[in-house]
């Protein structure tokens, strides 16, 4: 079984602020929802803060989770409504087929491997002394490069992004010349961020450059696509990246994206 969960987060609570400030702390809270924390299970999560006053946490698990601790610590435990929705993911997976189109959302960590970073950090300069290190993982920082990273990899993920049917891409959000074919595409970057946090007090900070992609996709390889839905896309999956969520495409109108699909 696979489950998609959506948890309402109250950003005004003290514990919530800790969760929202550090992907490492939020990862720990997510893991505590799974009995026995099975080591072989890939757990994907994403924090959607379109409305800063009402952020939502989305989590994909193979084991049915219990979110009572998170609702008690960081939600509205005494308010009305569904605090933590948990849906069976099987109905959505059953609709995956070649040629099928969906609205989608993905927050990813677009990166490249390079032996010579243009602006190396102090840590990278220190690590460069190690002759065994062949390359560094460096985050893409511009919208154009992040979009290029995404579009150049969709085929290996089992889907494609159709050409746009309406207006051209916003200025600065077009892919670089590395991408062949018609442009613009049915995708846009709706949020970009830089996150810096420590796993513990004595460790070096982890720095992530993230981009949230939204648009329309068409399935080309159903089995590969399902693998990416369940396994995630790109690096930094433990820190809120890689969860691809789908929603139906309304006929005759741009899709509003409700990420909790399949239930």
Secondary structure per residue as TSV (DSSP state, phi and psi in degrees):
chain	resnum	aa	ss	phi	psi
A	1	X	-	360.0	152.2
A	2	X	-	-134.5	142.7
A	3	X	E	-130.8	139.5
A	4	X	E	-108.3	129.3
A	5	X	E	-118.1	148.8
A	6	X	E	-131.8	121.2
A	7	X	E	-118.8	130.3
A	8	X	E	-79.5	132.1
A	9	X	-	-112.3	132.2
A	10	X	-	-93.5	105.9
A	11	X	T	-72.1	-7.8
A	12	X	T	-88.0	-10.3
A	13	X	S	-83.9	149.3
A	14	X	H	-60.7	-45.8
A	15	X	H	-67.1	-34.9
A	16	X	H	-60.0	-41.8
A	17	X	H	-62.1	-35.1
A	18	X	H	-66.6	-43.4
A	19	X	H	-62.8	-43.9
A	20	X	H	-71.4	-26.4
A	21	X	H	-81.1	-25.5
A	22	X	-	-133.9	115.3
A	23	X	H	-58.7	-28.1
A	24	X	H	-67.7	-42.5
A	25	X	H	-68.3	-40.5
A	26	X	H	-64.5	-37.7
A	27	X	H	-59.2	-42.0
A	28	X	H	-62.5	-40.7
A	29	X	H	-65.0	-38.3
A	30	X	H	-65.2	-44.1
A	31	X	H	-64.1	-29.1
A	32	X	T	-71.6	-7.1
A	33	X	T	-85.3	-9.2
A	34	X	S	-104.4	122.6
A	35	X	G	-58.9	131.6
A	36	X	G	65.7	-2.3
A	37	X	G	43.4	67.8
A	38	X	-	-59.4	128.3
A	39	X	T	-71.6	-23.8
A	40	X	T	-85.6	1.6
A	41	X	-	-97.7	128.4
A	42	X	-	-86.1	117.1
A	43	X	-	-108.2	125.0
A	44	X	E	-111.0	142.2
A	45	X	E	-147.4	159.6
A	46	X	E	-152.1	138.8
A	47	X	E	-102.1	119.2
A	48	X	E	-104.2	115.2
A	49	X	-	-118.9	44.9
A	50	X	S	-55.5	-42.1
A	51	X	S	-107.4	109.7
A	52	X	T	-61.3	-22.8
A	53	X	T	-87.3	-12.0
A	54	X	S	-140.5	62.4
A	55	X	-	-69.8	151.3
A	56	X	E	-121.6	142.7
A	57	X	E	-107.6	126.8
A	58	X	E	-112.2	135.0
A	59	X	E	-138.9	134.8
A	60	X	E	-112.6	123.1
A	61	X	E	-134.1	155.4
A	62	X	S	-87.9	-26.0
A	63	X	S	-101.1	141.4
A	64	X	-	-65.8	124.3
A	65	X	-	-90.1	166.4
A	66	X	-	-124.7	111.7
A	67	X	-	-99.5	15.7
A	68	X	H	-60.7	-36.3
A	69	X	H	-66.9	-38.1
A	70	X	H	-73.4	-37.9
A	71	X	H	-63.8	-41.8
A	72	X	H	-67.4	-39.2
A	73	X	H	-87.0	-32.0
A	74	X	H	-136.2	8.1
A	75	X	S	-113.9	-148.3
A	76	X	-	-120.6	74.0
A	77	X	T	-61.3	-25.3
A	78	X	T	-102.4	2.6
A	79	X	S	-88.2	166.3
A	80	X	S	-80.6	166.1
A	81	X	S	100.6	175.8
A	82	X	-	-88.2	108.2
A	83	X	S	-74.9	-38.8
A	84	X	E	-140.2	102.2
A	85	X	E	-86.1	130.9
A	86	X	E	-125.1	120.5
A	87	X	E	-122.0	144.2
A	88	X	E	-67.5	130.1
A	89	X	S	-86.6	-10.3
A	90	X	H	-59.7	-41.8
A	91	X	H	-59.6	-36.5
A	92	X	H	-68.0	-46.6
A	93	X	H	-60.1	-31.7
A	94	X	H	-69.9	-18.5
A	95	X	T	-91.0	-3.1
A	96	X	-	-74.1	123.7
A	97	X	-	-153.9	154.6
A	98	X	T	-59.3	132.4
A	99	X	T	89.7	-13.1
A	100	X	-	-71.4	138.3
A	101	X	E	-112.7	145.7
A	102	X	E	-140.1	155.5
A	103	X	E	-79.1	149.3
A	104	X	E	-143.1	161.8
A	105	X	E	-142.1	138.8
A	106	X	E	-147.7	126.3
A	107	X	E	-102.7	121.3
A	108	X	E	-129.1	169.3
A	109	X	-	-116.1	83.4
A	110	X	-	-67.5	124.8
A	111	X	E	-136.6	167.1
A	112	X	E	-138.1	154.0
A	113	X	E	-102.0	124.2
A	114	X	E	-140.3	140.2
A	115	X	S	-77.0	-20.0
A	116	X	S	-134.9	86.5
A	117	X	-	-58.3	140.5
A	118	X	T	-64.7	-43.9
A	119	X	T	-124.6	79.5
A	120	X	-	-64.8	142.2
A	121	X	-	-80.1	171.0
A	122	X	H	-60.8	-37.3
A	123	X	H	-66.0	-42.8
A	124	X	H	-65.8	-37.9
A	125	X	H	-62.8	-38.2
A	126	X	H	-67.9	-40.8
A	127	X	H	-73.1	-23.4
A	128	X	T	-63.8	-19.1
A	129	X	T	-65.9	-26.8
A	130	X	-	-73.1	111.8
A	131	X	T	-67.0	-19.5
A	132	X	T	-79.1	-18.5
A	133	X	-	-77.9	120.6
A	134	X	-	-95.3	-27.4
A	135	X	-	-156.4	165.7
A	136	X	E	-118.9	145.7
A	137	X	E	-89.7	117.3
A	138	X	E	-122.3	134.1
A	139	X	E	-76.4	139.6
A	140	X	-	-72.6	134.0
A	141	X	-	-110.2	-16.6
A	142	X	S	-101.0	152.5
A	143	X	H	-62.0	-39.3
A	144	X	H	-62.7	-44.2
A	145	X	H	-69.2	-36.1
A	146	X	H	-65.9	-39.9
A	147	X	H	-67.9	-39.2
A	148	X	H	-61.8	-44.0
A	149	X	H	-55.0	-45.0
A	150	X	H	-67.5	-52.2
A	151	X	H	-66.2	-29.1
A	152	X	T	-77.4	-7.5
A	153	X	T	-116.7	-5.8
A	154	X	T	-62.0	-34.6
A	155	X	G	-60.6	-40.9
A	156	X	G	-73.4	-14.5
A	157	X	G	-94.3	-0.5
A	158	X	T	90.3	18.0
A	159	X	E	-150.8	171.2
A	160	X	E	-134.8	158.7
A	161	X	-	-104.6	116.9
A	162	X	-	-67.5	156.4
A	163	X	B	-61.1	149.0
A	164	X	-	-67.0	142.9
A	165	X	S	-103.4	-3.6
A	166	X	S	-123.9	-123.5
A	167	X	S	-75.3	156.6
A	168	X	-	-69.6	165.4
A	169	X	-	-60.7	150.6
A	170	X	-	-64.9	151.6
A	171	X	T	-56.5	130.6
A	172	X	T	88.9	-4.7
A	173	X	-	-113.5	19.0
A	174	X	S	-88.3	147.1
A	175	X	-	-68.0	161.3
A	176	X	-	-74.3	177.6
A	177	X	T	-67.4	-5.4
A	178	X	T	-68.0	-18.6
A	179	X	S	-96.6	124.6
A	180	X	-	-91.5	163.3
A	181	X	S	101.1	179.3
A	182	X	S	-67.8	149.7
A	183	X	S	-143.4	151.6
A	184	X	S	-81.7	178.2
A	185	X	B	-114.3	165.9
A	186	X	S	-79.5	60.8
A	187	X	E	-153.4	148.0
A	188	X	E	-145.3	155.2
A	189	X	E	-93.1	117.9
A	190	X	E	-98.5	-15.1
A	191	X	E	-158.4	145.1
A	192	X	E	-136.7	147.8
A	193	X	E	-156.3	162.8
A	194	X	E	-125.8	120.9
A	195	X	E	-114.1	131.2
A	196	X	E	-129.2	125.4
A	197	X	E	-155.3	163.8
A	198	X	-	-113.9	143.8
A	199	X	S	-74.9	-31.3
A	200	X	S	-153.0	170.9
A	201	X	T	-62.5	-31.9
A	202	X	T	-97.5	4.7
A	203	X	S	-99.5	161.3
A	204	X	-	-71.7	151.6
A	205	X	-	-68.9	146.1
A	206	X	E	-93.2	129.9
A	207	X	E	-118.2	125.2
A	208	X	E	-123.2	135.2
A	209	X	E	-106.7	118.5
A	210	X	E	-116.9	156.5
A	211	X	E	-141.6	137.3
A	212	X	E	-104.1	120.6
A	213	X	E	-104.6	136.9
A	214	X	E	-136.2	149.2
A	215	X	E	164.1	-145.1
A	216	X	E	-125.1	135.8
A	217	X	E	-127.4	158.7
A	218	X	E	-125.3	126.0
A	219	X	E	-71.3	130.7
A	220	X	S	-113.4	-32.6
A	221	X	-	-134.2	94.6
A	222	X	H	-56.2	-43.5
A	223	X	H	-66.7	-42.9
A	224	X	H	-65.7	-39.0
A	225	X	H	-62.6	-44.4
A	226	X	H	-63.0	-38.1
A	227	X	H	-58.6	-41.3
A	228	X	H	-73.3	-33.8
A	229	X	H	-60.6	-42.3
A	230	X	H	-87.2	-27.8
A	231	X	H	-100.9	-15.3
A	232	X	-	92.3	166.7
A	233	X	S	-125.4	126.5
A	234	X	S	78.6	-177.5
A	235	X	S	-83.8	-178.0
A	236	X	-	62.3	35.0
A	237	X	G	-65.8	-30.7
A	238	X	G	-70.1	-15.8
A	239	X	G	-113.0	31.5
A	240	X	T	90.5	14.7
A	241	X	-	-113.7	153.5
A	242	X	-	101.6	-10.5
A	243	X	-	-82.6	111.7
A	244	X	E	-94.5	120.8
A	245	X	E	-115.7	151.4
A	246	X	E	-122.5	157.2
A	247	X	E	-149.0	154.6
A	248	X	-	-64.5	152.2
A	249	X	-	-92.4	116.3
A	250	X	-	-64.4	144.4
A	251	X	T	-79.0	128.8
A	252	X	T	78.6	10.3
A	253	X	S	-152.0	152.0
A	254	X	-	-60.2	142.6
A	255	X	-	-77.2	132.3
A	256	X	-	-91.9	132.3
A	257	X	-	-97.6	101.5
A	258	X	-	-89.7	105.4
A	259	X	S	-63.2	-22.0
A	260	X	-	-84.0	93.2
A	261	X	-	-114.2	156.5
A	262	X	-	100.2	-0.3
A	263	X	-	-116.7	360.0
